[in-house]
Amino acid sequence: MTYLPKIESQNCIIVDNLNNGYIRVYDRRPSANSTISYVDYFIDKDYITRTGTQSFSNYNYSLNCQSHDNFTTDFYYRVDLDKILVIFLIMCIFCFLLPLKIFSKLFKRGGL
């Protein structure tokens, strides 16, 4: 399963792994002579998003939408979960452990 931050039942999901490595999620299924907004999720680049709109004519509106069963909104399936945990650990060290060490050494040498 692949993680996507937001999936709704009316979304049309297109996977482009060959050229650019992104997943495009349309707001709804395309129809003839319509303009639909979309969000691109770049999975290899830590889920950077790009939004835009696409116009469909009478001839190019048939897209092969993926099944919603292949995707999940559960946080556990994120590809960059290890990077998030490392950043959290570094923030804990600098925000809690380092100031605690500094203040404990300051008050022990105060001579009260």
MIZAVO-268370 format. One record per residue: residue in one letter; x, y, z of N, C-alpha, C in turn. Coordinates in steps of 0.05 Angstrom, whole numbers, padded with zeros to 5 digits, always signed. Atoms other than C-alpha are relative to their C-alpha. Layout:
# residues N
AXYZXYZXYZ...
# end
This chain:
# residues 112
M+00017-00024+00000+00000+00000+00000+00018+00025+00000T-00014-00026+00002+00022+00071-00014-00015+00021+00016Y+00012-00021-00017+00010+00128+00034-00006+00025-00017L+00008-00026+00011-00028+00189+00010-00014+00016+00022P+00011-00015-00022-00046+00245+00058-00030+00003+00000K+00029-00005+00002-00117+00255+00032-00011-00015-00024I+00014+00015+00021-00161+00207-00007-00030+00001+00005E+00029+00001-00003-00235+00214-00019-00011-00018-00022S+00011+00020+00018-00282+00168-00056-00003+00010-00028Q+00004-00011+00027-00293+00215-00115+00026+00006-00014N-00026-00006+00012-00218+00225-00127+00008-00021-00022C-00011+00017+00021-00185+00197-00190+00031+00001+00005I-00028+00002-00006-00114+00173-00174+00015-00012-00023I-00017+00008+00022-00061+00167-00228+00029-00003+00010V-00027+00004-00009+00008+00138-00214+00019+00003-00024D-00020-00004+00021+00067+00162-00256+00027-00006+00011N-00026+00008-00011+00127+00122-00233+00022+00001-00020L-00020+00003+00021+00163+00118-00299+00015+00027-00005N-00013-00025+00009+00176+00191-00317+00009+00018+00024N-00006-00020-00020+00172+00236-00256-00002-00010+00029G+00002+00011-00027+00157+00191-00196-00020+00014+00018Y+00020-00014-00017+00094+00225-00171-00027-00015-00003I+00028+00010+00001+00021+00207-00156-00017+00025-00003R+00018-00022+00005-00031+00254-00185-00028-00007+00009V+00027+00005-00010-00098+00259-00149-00018+00022-00010Y+00020-00019+00010-00154+00293-00186-00023+00002+00020D+00022-00004-00019-00212+00323-00147-00024-00018-00007R+00022+00018+00009-00262+00282-00188+00008-00013-00026R-00006+00013+00026-00263+00237-00249-00004+00020-00023P+00003-00019+00022-00252+00276-00313-00024-00007-00018S+00021+00003+00019-00308+00286-00362+00006+00018-00024A-00006-00016+00024-00311+00317-00432-00004+00029+00005N+00001-00030-00002-00298+00392-00436-00002+00009+00029S+00000-00009-00027-00282+00401-00363+00028+00008+00009T-00025-00008-00012-00227+00433-00321+00000-00010+00029I+00000+00013-00026-00207+00394-00259+00027+00007+00014S-00025-00005-00015-00157+00413-00205+00012-00026+00011Y-00014+00024-00009-00105+00363-00181+00022+00007+00020V-00023-00002-00018-00050+00352-00129+00019-00022-00008D-00022+00019+00005+00016+00318-00146+00015-00005+00026Y-00016+00008-00023+00050+00280-00089+00026-00013-00009F-00027+00012+00007+00125+00268-00100+00009-00016+00023I-00006+00018-00022+00138+00207-00057+00029+00000+00006D-00029+00001-00004+00213+00205-00067+00012+00025+00011K-00009-00026-00009+00219+00278-00047-00015+00008+00025D+00012-00005-00026+00186+00272+00022-00028+00013-00003Y+00027-00008+00004+00115+00284-00004-00004+00030-00005I+00004-00028+00009+00126+00353-00033-00024+00000-00019T+00024+00000+00016+00061+00373-00066+00002+00023-00020R+00003-00020+00021+00046+00412-00129-00030+00000-00008T+00028-00001+00008-00024+00436-00146-00003+00013-00027G+00005-00012+00026-00054+00456-00212-00027-00008-00011T+00025+00008+00013-00112+00449-00260+00006-00011-00028Q-00004+00012+00027-00119+00409-00324-00027+00001-00014S+00024-00001+00017-00169+00419-00380-00002-00025-00017F+00004+00024+00016-00199+00359-00415-00019+00007-00023S+00017-00004+00023-00229+00360-00485-00016-00025-00005N+00017+00023+00006-00275+00311-00519+00017-00026-00004Y-00016+00023+00008-00216+00266-00537+00020-00010+00021N-00021+00009-00019-00169+00263-00477-00010-00002+00029Y+00010+00001-00027-00214+00253-00417-00001-00028+00012S+00001+00027-00010-00209+00178-00410+00026-00007+00014L-00024+00007-00016-00158+00165-00354-00004-00027+00014N+00001+00025-00014-00142+00099-00323+00005+00005+00030C-00002-00006-00028-00157+00114-00250+00007-00025+00016Q-00008+00022-00017-00125+00069-00197-00021-00006+00021S+00018+00007-00021-00165+00032-00145+00008+00013+00026H-00006-00012-00026-00170+00065-00077+00010-00020+00020D-00010+00021-00018-00152-00002-00045+00030-00001+00000N-00030+00000+00001-00079+00008-00066+00012+00022+00017F-00010-00024-00014-00072+00071-00023-00012+00001+00028T+00009-00003-00027-00079+00087+00050+00006+00028+00011T-00006-00025-00013-00082+00149+00094+00012-00004+00027D-00013+00006-00026-00050+00113+00154+00028+00010-00001F-00026-00012-00003+00013+00148+00177+00022-00021-00001Y-00020+00021-00002+00049+00082+00187+00013-00007-00026Y-00010+00008+00026+00058+00070+00113+00017+00021-00015R-00017-00021+00013+00098+00134+00099+00027-00011-00006V-00027+00008+00009+00163+00123+00062+00021+00013+00017D-00020-00016-00015+00199+00177+00102-00003-00001+00030L+00004+00002-00029+00180+00153+00172+00026+00000+00015D-00026+00001-00013+00253+00140+00190+00012+00028+00002K-00011-00027-00001+00272+00212+00173-00015+00017+00020I+00016-00015-00020+00215+00239+00215+00008-00007+00028L-00008+00008-00027+00237+00198+00275+00028+00011+00007V-00027-00012-00005+00310+00222+00268-00002+00030+00006I+00004-00029-00006+00287+00295+00265-00012+00004+00027F+00012-00001-00026+00244+00283+00326+00020-00005+00022L-00020+00006-00019+00302+00253+00364+00020+00023+00003I-00019-00023-00001+00349+00311+00346-00014+00024+00014M+00014-00023-00013+00296+00362+00368-00003-00006+00030C+00001+00006-00028+00287+00325+00434+00026+00005+00014I-00027-00005-00012+00362+00328+00447+00005+00029+00004F-00006-00029-00002+00368+00402+00432-00020+00016+00016C+00020-00015-00014+00303+00424+00464-00003-00008+00030F+00004+00009-00028+00303+00383+00528+00026-00008+00014L-00023+00010-00013+00368+00347+00543+00022+00021+00003L-00021-00020-00001+00417+00402+00526-00006+00023+00020P+00006-00021-00020+00381+00458+00566+00000-00012+00029L+00000+00012-00027+00373+00409+00625+00028-00003+00010K-00028+00003-00008+00448+00395+00626+00011+00027+00007I-00010-00027-00005+00464+00469+00622-00010+00011+00026F+00011-00011-00025+00417+00490+00678+00008-00016+00024S-00009+00016-00023+00437+00432+00723+00028+00007+00008K-00027-00008-00006+00510+00452+00718+00002+00028+00011L+00000-00027-00010+00494+00525+00729-00008+00001+00030F+00010-00002-00027+00455+00513+00793+00016-00017+00020K-00017+00016-00018+00504+00461+00822+00024+00017+00008R-00023-00016-00006+00561+00512+00820-00007+00026+00013G+00009-00025-00012+00520+00568+00850+00009+00004+00028G-00010-00003-00027+00545+00554+00920-00022+00006+00021L+00021-00006-00020+00478+00558+00956+00002-00019+00023
# end
